[in-house]
Amino acid sequence: MNMPSWLKEAVFYEIYPQSFYDSNGDGIGDLRGIIAKLDYIRDLGFNAIWINPCFDSPFMDAGYDVRDYYKIAPRYGTNEDARELFEKAHEHGIRVLLDLVPGHTSDKHKWFRASRRPNKNKYSNRYIWTGNVFDYPEGFRLQSGLSDRDGNYMVNFFSFQPALNYGFERQDYPWQLPPDHPSCVATLEEMKKVMRFWLDMGCDGFRVDMAYSLVKNDEDKTGTKRLWQNVRAMLDKEYPEAAILSEWSCAEEAIDAGFHMDFYIHFHTKGYNALFQTDSYDYVGRAEEIHCFFQKDGKGNVKAFTDEFMQKLAYIDGRGYMCMPTDNHDMIRYSRHRTQEEMKVAAAFVFLMPGIPFLYYGDEIGLPYAEGLASKEGGYFRTGSRTPMQWTSGKNRGFSQTDGKLYLPVDETPSSPDVARQQADEHSLLNTVRAAVKFRKENEDLHAVNNLELVYAEENAYPFVFRRGKFLIAVNPRAESAQASVPAGNYKEVFRVNGNAEISGENLTIDGVTLVAFRQEE
């Protein structure tokens, strides 16, 4: 199968469009705001961006409730603005992924309005309906009594997100159609049409929301894999440089399904939480993650990460990539309970790992997690991770020139970080991120290649030492210094964050809250 050539060197910047930059003074970010900041993104060193949903929506769930797949939401601009964004980004050497939500729509989508009619029509089976309104089996998220159609419709998450019908791998009831039913095939073909529409306009691929969930009653994901392999065959034939990234967090399944990339994040796995997320609201239990590795108290366990990560890396070797983010729009920001010095080490680590790194907008300055905000557009606890980017110390922290209400409030605390001040400080988190991205891009051994060798990764111990090609990298997030045994050799320090590290013979000593990379000399 084809692999887009640009992915090996990709470094991604995630943009939550309503919170990035307001170009027209209405208090909400937009596509022209992203265009205005392409120089900034490029100068940080990023060569790819992922934009959270920007299609027309009632925004009950921040755009993850699509009303029209073929139209940019008016609050963000127009389809022509999107076309210009793709063109301008490419001029800057930046690729653009859009967020595709294929599993459900808004209940305001014209397909669903037709599907809920009592008379049979071409959209009757576009969504999943039970046989009648009293047919309400346990184990499914169903909404009842909300339409004239005699039946209950399935939702994927919130009540206003009816599930699109790609079929049931195992059919237990008469209303559960097989994936090869013409109505289910039509749903997939329509979604492929949506993808072609935006690829033809100039986008470079898609991050796919809840990619694992499309075919129902599919415990081993056989049907879902078959579906995405169909999509991958279309891309390989028609758009060989287009990339698809899954929100699956199970690389073994996602890469088998045909995705080029899969997110390594906070659900379906334990390793990511073991590194970063003590307050992750995760879905896999709260055992060793209570004290994560990147925490000054030094109570983390890096083996909870390495045991899982190395197995996944070996399984997908040569067939796809895992993508590790600093955090994202669904998590509590990594700035919570961390100092700037701690964030420098955590961010640099992400950029020096194999796979493809992602940085969430604002993480380059340590944008704070806003505590206690009322839920906005289905955000709930996530709302605090979606506040506006802070560009300056001026009006609305440089996000907007409006005299009215912002989409979400900025942090007016004088000490709260902003881009302008950090750009002027050579030791800032922002400039550390820039340096780490530069170091990665300049050294092929640090690109998205599977060359991770564990040197020191002991149970409940610090530091973590690993090799990538000719580079030996040591990271110690705890407050106290740490020691490790390393292979003897002639090492030269080539990259450093915060403190110092020394290698004497086979002994490495590294200061607390420090990351150091050495190159092994001939």
N, C-alpha and C positions, 0 to 999 in steps of 0.2 A: 504494500500500500504506500501511497505517496505521503511524504512529510514536508510541509512547507519549509522552505530553506531558511526563512528568517527567524524561525523559532529558537534555534540554537543560541542565538545571541540576544534574544528578547529580554527586556527588563520592563515590567509593566507598572503603570500608575493608574490606580482605580479612582474614578471620578463619580461622585454622587452629584448629578447635575444641578439639582435645586439648591445645593449648598456650596458650589464652587466659586462662581463669580457672576454677579448680576450686571449685565451690560446695558440694560435699559431703565434701571432705576425703579423697578416695580417690587423690589424686595425679595426676589427669588432668582436663583441662578438660571442660566440658559445656555444654548449652544453657542451663541456668539460670544458669550463669556468664556467658553472653553477655547474658541478660536483666538481670543485676545490673550490667552495665557499659554499658547503653544511654545513661544520662545522660552518661557519659564520652565516648562516641562522638559523641553529639549536640553536646556542649559543645565538642568539637574542631572542629565544623562539618560533619561528614559526615552526609549524608542518605540514604545507601544502603550496604548491606553485602553482601559475597559470602562465603558460608560454604563452606569446603572440605567434601568428602563427609562426610555424617553419617548415611547409611543403614546398615542392618545389614550387617556384614561380618566376615570372619575377620581383617581388617587385616593381610594379608600385604603390601599396598601402600597403607597409610594410608587405607583406605576406597575407593580406586580399584579395588577388587575387591568389587563389591556382591553380597551374598547375598540381600537382599530389598529391592526398590525401594520397597516400601510400608510400611516399618518403620524408625523411628529406631533407630540402634544403642543397645543398652541402656546402654553406658558413657556415652552422652551424655544419656540420659533416655528420654522416651516421645514418642509422637505428640502427646499432649496438651501436652507441654512445647513442641513445635514450634509447635502452634497458638497457645499463649500467647506465644511469642516473636514470631510474626507480628503478633499483636494489639498487644502492648506496643511493638514497633518502630513500628508505624503511629501509635500514640498519640504517639510521639516524633518523628513526621515522617520516619521512616526506612523505606526500601524494603529488601526482602530477596531476594537471589538465592540459590538452592540450586545445588550442583554436581551436574550430571547427567552420568553416565558411560554413554552409550548404545552404545558400540562393543563392549563386552565385559562379562562378569560374573565373579564368582568361580567357580572350579570346584566350589564347594560350593552354588551356587544350585540350587534345585529344578528349574529348566528344564534345566540341564546334566545333573543326575543322571538326568533322564528321557531326555535326548538321547543319552546314552552307553549306553543299554540296547540289546541286540541286536535286540529286537523293535521293529517300526515303530510310532511313536506320534505324537501331535500336535506333539511337541517334537523329533522326529528331525532336522528341517531348521532348527530355531531357531538352530543353530550350524553352522559350516562343517566338513564332513567329506569326506575323500577317499573314493574308491570302495572301497578295501580297505587293509589295513595295509601292504601292499608298494607302494602307490601313494604315492610320496613325492617329488613333483617339486621341483626346485630353485627357489629364489626365494621360498619361503613359509616362515613360522615355523610348524612343525608339531610336534605331540607324538604319539608313537607307542607302542603297546603298553601303554597305561595303562587300558584298559577292555576289556570283553567285546565291544563293538561292533567289527566288522571295518572299520576305517578309522582314519585319523589326523585329529586335529582341529587347526584353525588357532588360533593365539593372536595377540593384538595386541601384546603386549609380554612380560610375565613368563609363565612356564610355566603358572601357575595362573589366567590370564586368557583363557579361550576366547572367540574372536571371534563375536559375534552375526552372523547371516546376513541382510544386506540385499541380497545378490546381487552379481553380477559384471557390470560394464558390457560387458566383452568376455569371452566364455566360450571358454576354450581346452581344457577338459576336461569330460567328461560330468557330473562332480559340481559344477561351477560353475553355479549357477542364475542366470537373468536377474533383474533387480530387480523385474520385474512378476510373477514367480512367486508363487502364492498364499502359499507359506511365507515368502517375503521380505516380502511385503505385511503378513502377520500380525505379523512382528517389528516393523515400523514402527508398526502400529496399537497394539500393546501398549505401545510406548514413548510414544506419544501419550496412552494411557490413564494411564500413570505421571505424565505432566506434568499432566493434568487433575486427578488425585488431589491433588497438592500445591498447584496453583493454586486449587482449590476450598477447600482448607484455609486459604489466605491468603497463600501466597508470591507474589512479584511477578515471577517468571521464573527463568531458569536460565543459569548459565555452563555451556557444553557442552564436555566434555573430548574432545580429539582429534576435533573436529567434521569435519575434512577426510577422515577415514579410513574412513567407514562402508561405502560401496560400493567393492568391490575391482576391480582391473584397470581403473582409472578415471583414466587419466593426465591428462586435461584437466578432470576433476571434473564432467563432464556429469551422471552419475548421482547423485553426491553433492549437487550443486546442486538437481537435480530433487527429491530426497528432502526437503531442507530447505525448499524452496519449498512443498512439501506441508504441512509443519509450520507454516510462516509463514501459509499460508492458513487453517489451523485457528485459530491465535492471533488473526489479524485478525478472524475471524468471531465467535469465542467469548470471547476474552480480549484485547480491544484495548489494554489498558494493561499487559499482560504483556510483558516484554522477554527476548530471547535474545542471549547474548554468546558468541561462538565462540573457542575456542582453535584458531586457524587460522594467525594471523600472516601472512595474505595477504589484505588487505582487499578487493582487487579480486575475488577469488573468493568470499570470505565474504559480502560485501554483495550480490553477484549471487545468492548462494544464498538470500538472504532474511533473513540475520541483521541485527539492529538495530545490533550492535556487534561489532567484532573486536579482539582483543588485538594490539597492536604490541609484540612481545617478541623473544626471543633466538634463535628459529629460523625458518627459511624467509626471513629477511630479514637484512641486515647493519647497517641503520641504528641499531637499538636498541643493539647491541653497540658500535657506533662512539661512542655517547654514554656508556654507563655500565659495560659489563661487560668487564673485562679477563680475568676468571677465569670465563667464562660456561659452559664446557663446551658451546659452541654447535655447531650442525650445519651451518654454512655456510662454514667455513674461517676461518683466523686471519690475515688480512692487515692491513688498517688498524686492526683492533680491538685489536691488541696494546697500543697506547697510546690509550686512549679519550679523548674530549674532556673529560669531567669528571674530570680528573686534574691534579694540581698541576704535573707536569713539563712541561705545555704542548706535548706532542707529538701531541695528538689532531688529528683532521681532521673538522670539522663538516660539510664537504660530503659525506662518506660518508653522513651522515644526511640532510641537506637534499635532495640529489639524489633519494633514494629516497622520502622522506616527502612531498615536495611533489607528486610524481607520483601517489602513492596518494591523497593528499587531493583532488586534482583529479578523479580517477576516480570516487570515491564521493560527490562533492559533492551534498548535498541528499538522499542516499539512506541514509545511515548514518554511524556514528562509528567512529573508531579510539580505542583505549583504551591509554594509556601508564601503566605502573606504575612505582613506585620500584624494585621487584623483586617476586618472589613466592616461593612455596613450592618451586619447581623451580629457583631460581637461588641463587647465592651472594649473601648480603645486601650491599647497597650500603655498609654500614658497614665492610666489610673494606678496609683500607688507606686509609680516609678519616677525617679529623678531623670533629668536630662542625661546625666552620665550613664544611668542604667539603660535608657532608651538607645543611646549611641551604640552600646554593645549589642543589644538585641537586634537593632536594625542592620548593623554590619554583618552579624551572623547570618541573617536571612539572605543577604546578597552574596555571601560566600559559600552557600550550600549548593549542591547539585539541583537540577531541575530549574524551573523558571520562577524568579521572585516577583512578588507583587507588593507594592506599597500603597496603602489607603491614603487618599488626599489628607493632608494635615499631619500625618504621622511624621513627616520630615521636620516639623517644628515642634512636635509633641503637643498638638492641639488637645486641650483637655477634654475628658469625658464630662459632660454636663450633668451633674447630679440632680435628680428630682424633677425633671421636666415632665409636664403632662404629655401623654401620648399624642403624637402627631402622625396622621396618615398611616395608622396601623403600626407605628414604631414601638410602642410600649417601652420596655427597658432600653431598646435600641435607639430611641429618640436622642438620647444623650451622646450617641456616637455620630450623629448626623447634622451637627450644628455647622454654621457657615465657616468657611475658610477665613483665616485672619491674615490679611495681606499687609496691613499697616497698623499704626497706633491711632490713626485718625478716625473720621466719621464711620460708624458701623464697621470698624476695624478694616476698612478698605474693601469690604465685600460688596457694598451697595451704596449708592448716593441717595437712596430714597429718604424722604422725610417721614414716611409712613412706617408701617409695621413690616418687620422682616419675617421671612418664612419661619425661621427659628432664631432665637436670640444669639448674639455673639457674647463672648466673655469680656466684659468691660473692666475687669480687674487689671490695674496698671501692669502687673508683673506677668500677665498672660502673654504667651508667645505670639509673635507675628513674623511674617516672612522678611520684611524690610530690616528689622533689627538683627535677625539671624544671618541674613546675607552679609551684613557688615561685621559679623563676629567670626573670625577664622576658626574658632574652636566650638562653634555652635553645633547643635544636632543637625541642622540643615546642611552645613558644610561637611559634616562627617558622612551623612548620606551621600552627598555628591562625591566625596572621595572614595567611598566604598563601591559605588556604582562604577566609577572610573577604573578602579583597581580590577574589578571583575571584568569589565569590557576589554581592558588592555591585555588580559592574560587568558589564552585559550583554555588552559587547564581549569579555569574557573567558570567557563560557560556551562550550558545545560548538557553536560556529559556525565555519564555514570562512572565516576572515578573516585567515589568516596571510600576511603579506608579508615577504619577505626584504629587509633593509636592508644588512646586512653579514654575509656568510657565505662567507668566502674559503678557498681551499685551504690547509690546514695553518697557519691563522692564527687569532688571537684578537683581539677578542671575537666573540661571535655577537650580532647586533643584528637584531631583527625588530619588526614593527608588527602590532598587533591593534586594528583600529578606531582610536580616538583615542589608544591607548597605544603608546609606543615602549619596548621592553624590551631591555636590554643585559645580557648575562651573560658573566662572565670567570672560569672555574674555575681558570686557571693561577695560579701564585704571584706572577708579576710583573704590573705594570699593563699595560694595552693601550690602543690607540687605534683609532678607526674614523671613517670619513666617514659623516655622516648628513645628511638633508635639513634645510636651514635652517628654523627655526620658533621659536615661543614655547613652550618646554617647562617644565613644572613637575614636580619630583620628587614622586611620590605613594606610592612603596613602595620599601623598601631592605632588603637583606640584607648584613650585614657592613660593607664599606667604603663608599667614595664614588664618585660619577661626576659629571662636569661636561660640559655642552655649550656650546661657544663657537663661534658661527657654524655652520659645518658640521663641526666637529671634536668628537668625543666622546672623553673620557679616563675610564677606569674602573680602579679599584684591583684588585689581585689577589684572587681568591676572593670575588667580589662579584656581586650581581645588583641592578639598579636599574630601576625602571619610571618613566617620565615620561608625563605627560598633555599632549597638545598643546592649548594654549589658543587660543581664537579671536583 
